[in-house]
Amino acid sequence: MAGLPSPLPEPAIQYADYAAWQRRRLAGGYLAEQLGYWREQLADLPAPVLEGDRRPAQARRQHRGARLELAIPDPLAASLAELSQRHQVTRFMTVLAAFAALVGRLTGGDDIPLGATVANRNHLEIEQLIGFFVNTLVLRTDLSADPPFAELLPRVRRMALDAYAHEELPIERLAAELHPLRPARESSLFQVMVAWQSAPLPALELPRLAVSSREIETGTAKFDLTLILVEQGASLLGVIEYDLDLFDRATVLRLVGHFRGLLAAAAASPERRLSALPMLTAAERHQALREWSGDADGSAAAAPSGSLAARFAAVAA
């Protein structure tokens, strides 16, 4: 725009060089080692979770989606950071553990596969290279034996670090190898996604131009649920993207409240088992303990009489 030569140095390599290098790297023993790890890690992968959790799935999913903003209050975000430091995990690992625990509570499962994005820029030569390197990993979280949250964290750390050590195998190649008769889609391996952005993009400054970013609502959903969180200093902000064929806004609003409740309970009492971590909001607890018991004003309702079936029907009504 100013007619000046570019101040940037010529890149030592181009994206095409990286692509050729990756193709050669995945042509020999390295591919076998990567595949061997993932075949073992994903053996007997459970059926994708949350299918039709709130509504019956349509025969042909339309992938219509919507988004709901999500914010973790700063005091809770700080507590999560302190908990993470104490247990020698990243804050992403702590949030991943809590989200897996939430999915486990919703589905009754204890083997939770979640998709997660990684930058995949793990070589010095490509740090400054323009191009798309992001890959997707399947992070399979083991909730068996209902561990205390503090014991789940080292499980998640070991699993995540092992996955990061094998992050270069493209998810499309992995899906094709594991399910050769299906289309190579990530959703054949998981249906719930977690995306974490720890380095938000800086403000773009251009001569004589004011530039700002803007979120675009596409009206689509790639997966059943996608949790997207961005670290902005000590704060955690983000959205939940959800499939409208499976969820409505009210359901996802409850889910967001339960997630925040579970995070707060885990931060306050990490020694409690997953099943004992409360996740109801204050309004839901009041509704369950007071309104539905006929004690909304603090006075106990008269106990119904008659047979057990009649008493049950009276309370339900």
Residue pairs with C-beta under 8 A, 6 or more apart in sequence:
1 206
1 207
1 208
2 207
11 128
11 129
11 130
12 125
13 125
13 126
13 129
14 129
15 129
15 130
15 131
18 125
18 126
18 129
18 131
18 133
22 168
25 31
25 168
26 34
26 168
26 169
26 173
31 169
34 166
34 168
34 169
35 169
35 174
35 177
37 162
37 166
38 138
38 166
38 169
38 174
38 178
39 177
39 178
41 138
41 140
41 162
41 163
42 113
42 138
42 140
42 178
42 189
45 113
45 138
45 140
45 189
46 109
46 111
46 113
48 113
48 187
48 190
48 191
48 224
49 103
49 107
49 109
49 112
49 113
49 191
49 192
49 224
50 103
50 106
50 107
50 191
50 192
50 224
50 225
50 246
51 57
51 191
51 224
51 246
52 246
53 106
53 107
53 224
53 246
53 247
54 246
54 247
54 248
54 251
55 245
55 246
55 247
55 248
57 245
57 246
58 245
61 243
61 245
62 244
62 245
63 220
63 221
63 222
63 243
63 245
64 219
64 220
64 221
64 243
64 244
64 245
65 218
65 219
65 220
65 221
65 222
65 241
65 242
65 243
65 244
66 217
66 219
66 221
66 241
66 242
66 244
66 249
67 217
67 239
67 240
67 241
67 242
68 239
68 240
68 242
68 249
68 252
68 253
68 256
69 237
69 238
69 239
70 227
70 229
70 237
70 238
70 239
70 240
70 256
70 259
71 235
71 236
71 237
71 238
72 80
72 229
72 235
72 236
72 237
72 260
72 263
73 260
74 234
74 235
76 260
76 263
76 264
76 267
77 234
77 235
77 236
78 234
79 264
79 267
79 268
80 91
80 94
80 95
80 236
80 263
80 267
81 91
81 234
82 267
83 94
83 266
83 267
83 270
84 90
84 91
84 93
84 94
84 153
87 94
87 150
87 153
87 154
87 270
88 157
89 153
89 154
89 156
89 157
91 231
91 236
92 196
92 198
93 153
93 156
93 157
93 160
94 153
94 266
95 194
95 196
95 229
95 236
95 263
96 114
96 116
96 139
96 141
96 156
96 160
96 194
97 141
97 149
97 152
97 153
97 155
97 156
97 266
98 149
98 259
98 262
98 263
98 266
99 114
99 194
99 227
99 259
100 112
100 114
100 141
100 143
100 156
101 143
101 149
101 152
101 262
101 266
101 274
101 277
102 255
102 258
102 259
102 262
102 279
103 109
103 112
103 114
103 192
104 110
104 112
104 143
104 274
105 258
105 262
105 274
105 275
105 279
106 255
109 143
110 142
110 143
110 144
110 146
111 140
111 141
111 142
111 143
111 144
112 140
112 141
112 143
112 192
113 138
113 139
113 140
113 141
113 189
113 190
113 192
114 138
114 139
114 140
114 141
114 190
114 192
114 193
114 194
115 136
115 137
115 138
115 139
115 186
115 189
115 190
115 192
115 193
115 194
115 223
116 136
116 137
116 139
116 193
116 194
116 195
116 196
117 134
117 135
117 136
117 137
117 193
117 195
117 196
118 134
118 135
118 136
118 137
118 164
118 167
119 133
119 134
120 133
120 134
120 135
120 167
120 168
121 127
121 133
122 167
122 168
126 133
135 167
135 168
135 169
135 170
135 171
136 171
136 186
136 193
137 163
137 164
137 167
137 171
138 163
138 171
138 174
138 189
138 190
139 156
139 159
139 160
139 163
139 194
140 159
141 152
141 155
141 156
141 159
142 155
142 159
143 152
143 274
146 273
146 274
146 275
147 155
147 273
147 274
148 270
148 271
148 272
148 273
148 274
149 266
149 269
149 270
149 271
149 272
149 273
149 274
149 277
150 270
150 271
152 274
153 270
171 186
171 189
172 184
172 186
173 184
174 189
175 182
175 184
175 185
175 186
175 188
175 189
176 184
178 188
178 189
179 188
182 188
186 223
187 222
187 223
190 223
191 223
191 224
191 225
192 223
192 224
192 225
192 226
192 227
193 222
193 223
193 225
193 226
193 227
194 226
194 227
194 229
195 226
195 227
195 228
195 229
196 229
196 230
196 231
197 228
197 229
197 230
197 231
198 231
199 231
200 230
200 231
200 232
201 213
203 211
203 212
204 211
204 213
205 211
221 241
221 242
221 243
221 244
222 241
223 241
223 243
224 242
224 243
224 246
224 247
225 240
225 241
225 242
225 243
225 247
225 255
226 240
226 241
226 242
227 238
227 240
228 238
228 239
228 240
228 241
229 236
229 237
229 238
230 236
230 237
230 238
240 252
240 255
240 256
242 252
247 255
254 284
257 281
257 284
258 279
258 280
258 281
259 279
261 278
261 279
261 280
261 281
262 277
262 279
265 272
265 277
265 278
265 279
266 272
266 277
269 277
280 288
289 295
290 296
290 298
293 301
294 300
294 301
295 301
303 311
304 310
304 311
304 314
304 315
305 311
306 314
